[in-house]
Amino acid sequence: MSNAEIDAARLLLRNLGIRPEDLLTATATNPPPTFGEYIPRLEKLVTAGTLRTYRPYWQRIQTQWPDRRINEPTTTELQQLVEDARRQALVRRNSRDGRSAGEHMAGAIRSLYRHARNDGYIHPSTNPADTVDSPRRAPSPRTSLSHRQLQQIVHTVETTGNDPELDSLILRLHLETACRRSGALALRPIDLDYDDCLIWLREKDQSDRWQPVSPTLMHALAEHSKRSQHPEQQLLRYHDGRPITDRRYDHIWDRVGKHLPWAATLQITAHWLRHTTLTWVERHCGYAVARAYAGHREPTRSDGPTLTYVRASLPEVAAALALLTGEPHPLADTQPTPYPAHRQRS
């Protein structure tokens, strides 16, 4: 084909409003769907964990571009969505300039376009999501709390507030299991295994797992589950039966900050408890047990061949819990030594 013919073809496409890359992704009889058409289909396809993480961001895209086809936005426009999500993020006590919201929006965009590529709507060579950047993640300020700090927090939670029983249960649940907030909020009465003192945690990245708990915590969870009307409904509830939300956590840590100025300065949240417990487990029981305790993904060959052989078993996690709480566990073989934070609470 001569240069004149190529120029003529380009002129024709321009007059028709068609970009050359459009020819790679669709035909006139089967154009790519709009965001308003594709996102509801995508929400039915992905896992529950992915949906919890990305749904708010997909819905934001759907609201902004309901009638726009998924192959139309440019990389610059998608990057603007990331920046808008960062700027419009809710300001919380532990906010860091909206970086987390920006990261989640970038992840949501990449996930959406990965499915669109697999469905044949986006050609790999013209995927605008490939070069969308996430905000640079700042180093986490969280560290392990000292025994004195932890005891002060426990005392404040147990002696203040309008439902110390509920707040103490939430605190102990996070201290024993190092679970994420989402895992605690997703817990249901049906997720309790009374015989083996296990709870079924459902958290992000499909890290659903059985997590050992002490007999004391299991008894407290069983008693608290009576506030729920159905075994498949949320376990953690107020006295009147209403399920708690993220706002209960905000209430707890706002109250702790008012009584403990150092906690307000450090912006302590429940995730600090996860850091504290996992640090203790790693120091006393090793890296493999701490990784299993945290529910982190299993190592791959890219992480090094040795790591694939040092996976910790559920009994080993139970043994670490027994050591941490000072209470025997049905699945653990070791004799426990009390953890200072629990020694005064038993």
Secondary structure, DSSP 8 states (H G I E B T S, - for coil): --HHHHHHHHHHHHHHT--TTHHHH-BTTB---BHHHHHHHHHHHS-HHHHHHHHHHHHHHHHHSTTSBTT---HHHHHHHHHHHHHTS---TT--TTHHHHHHHHHHHHHHHHHHHHTTSS-GGG-GGGG---------------HHHHHHHHHHHHHSSS-HHHHHHHHHHHHHH---HHHHHH--GGGEETTTTEEEE--GGG--EEEE--HHHHHHHHHHGGG-SSTTS-S-B-TTS-B--HHHHHHHHHHHHHH-HHHHHHT--HHHHHHHHHHHHHHHH-HHHHHHHHT-----GGG-GGGGG----HHHHHHHHHHHHSS--TT--S-----HHHHTT-
